[in-house]
Amino acid sequence: MRRRLISRMAGALVLLAAAAGCSGGSSSPSSPSGGGGSPTATDTITITSSGAVPRDIIVPPGSRVTFINNDNRVHEMTSDPHPEHTTCPELNQVGFLSAGQSRASGNLNTVRTCGFHDHNDPGNTSLTGTIRIQ
């Protein structure tokens, strides 16, 4: 009798564990952009209090990339390197973004990789990333 009770309790625990594993949330792993993962095919980068998302994107030639500032402070998104901003001058058209503002880069026509950063906070790696034009 005691053995049967223990067996039933163990079975119930297995069912509870299986049910908990199936409930809510995403089961697919998320890889941080800009951290060695694959680039994301998008033309939009969102700035939050945690940084730029995604941080590594891929776009076709001729694309414009839109930066959206969902943070509560101003950001000035520009091309690498700091402070010259010469690698991809088209990114410098984004410039100052107040909270809630968005702005697109110029047309990215040349196949290359462009780095970006926040000119006001160039050492903050969460606000840096790459745009691959392919």
C-alpha positions in Angstrom: 0.0 0.0 0.0 2.8 2.4 0.9 4.7 1.5 -2.2 1.6 2.2 -4.4 1.2 5.7 -2.7 4.8 6.5 -3.4 4.5 5.4 -7.0 1.3 7.5 -7.5 3.0 10.6 -6.0 6.1 10.1 -8.2 3.8 9.8 -11.2 2.0 13.0 -10.2 5.3 14.8 -9.9 6.3 13.7 -13.3 3.0 15.0 -14.8 3.4 18.3 -13.0 6.9 18.7 -14.2 5.8 18.0 -17.8 2.9 20.4 -17.6 5.2 23.2 -16.2 7.6 22.7 -19.0 4.8 23.2 -21.6 3.2 26.3 -20.1 3.8 29.9 -21.1 6.9 31.6 -22.5 8.9 30.7 -25.6 10.7 27.4 -25.8 13.1 28.6 -28.5 16.3 30.1 -27.3 17.0 33.7 -28.0 20.5 34.7 -29.0 21.7 38.3 -28.3 22.4 40.3 -31.4 25.9 41.7 -31.7 27.3 38.9 -29.6 28.5 36.5 -32.3 25.1 35.2 -33.3 23.6 35.4 -36.8 22.6 38.8 -38.1 18.9 39.6 -38.1 17.3 40.4 -41.4 15.5 43.7 -40.6 15.7 47.4 -41.3 14.7 48.6 -37.8 16.8 49.0 -34.7 15.1 49.9 -31.4 16.9 51.7 -28.7 15.7 50.8 -25.1 17.1 51.4 -21.7 18.9 48.1 -22.1 20.5 49.1 -25.4 20.1 48.6 -29.2 18.0 45.7 -30.4 19.0 43.9 -32.6 22.6 44.8 -32.6 23.6 42.9 -35.7 21.4 43.2 -38.8 21.6 42.4 -42.5 20.0 44.6 -45.2 20.1 44.6 -49.0 21.9 47.4 -50.9 19.7 50.5 -51.2 18.1 50.0 -47.8 17.5 52.6 -45.2 17.7 51.6 -41.5 15.3 53.2 -39.1 16.3 53.7 -35.5 13.5 54.0 -32.9 14.2 55.6 -29.5 12.1 53.8 -26.9 14.4 54.9 -24.2 13.6 57.9 -21.9 16.8 59.7 -22.8 18.3 61.3 -25.9 20.6 59.2 -28.1 22.8 60.4 -31.1 23.3 57.4 -33.4 26.2 57.6 -35.7 28.6 55.6 -37.8 31.9 54.2 -36.5 34.6 55.1 -35.8 34.2 57.5 -32.9 34.5 60.5 -33.1 35.1 60.7 -36.9 31.9 58.9 -38.0 33.3 58.2 -41.5 32.8 54.5 -42.2 29.2 54.8 -43.2 28.2 58.5 -43.4 24.6 57.5 -44.4 24.1 56.5 -40.7 24.9 60.0 -39.5 21.6 61.2 -40.9 19.9 59.5 -37.9 21.6 61.9 -35.5 19.8 63.1 -32.3 16.7 61.1 -31.3 14.6 62.3 -28.4 12.6 59.8 -26.4 9.9 58.4 -28.7 11.4 59.7 -31.9 12.5 57.6 -34.9 14.6 58.5 -38.0 16.0 56.6 -40.9 19.5 56.5 -42.2 20.4 57.5 -45.8 20.3 54.8 -48.4 23.0 52.2 -47.8 24.0 51.5 -51.3 27.6 50.1 -50.9 28.0 46.4 -50.0 30.0 46.5 -46.7 29.7 46.2 -42.9 28.9 49.5 -41.0 29.4 49.8 -37.3 27.2 52.2 -35.3 27.3 53.7 -31.8 25.7 56.4 -29.6 28.0 59.4 -30.0 27.0 60.7 -26.6 27.9 57.3 -25.0 30.5 55.7 -27.3 31.9 53.3 -24.6 28.5 51.8 -23.9 28.7 48.5 -25.9 24.9 47.9 -25.5 24.4 50.9 -27.9 26.8 49.6 -30.5 26.3 47.2 -33.4 26.7 46.4 -37.1 24.7 46.7 -40.2 25.7 44.3 -42.9 24.8 45.5 -46.4 24.7 42.4 -48.6 
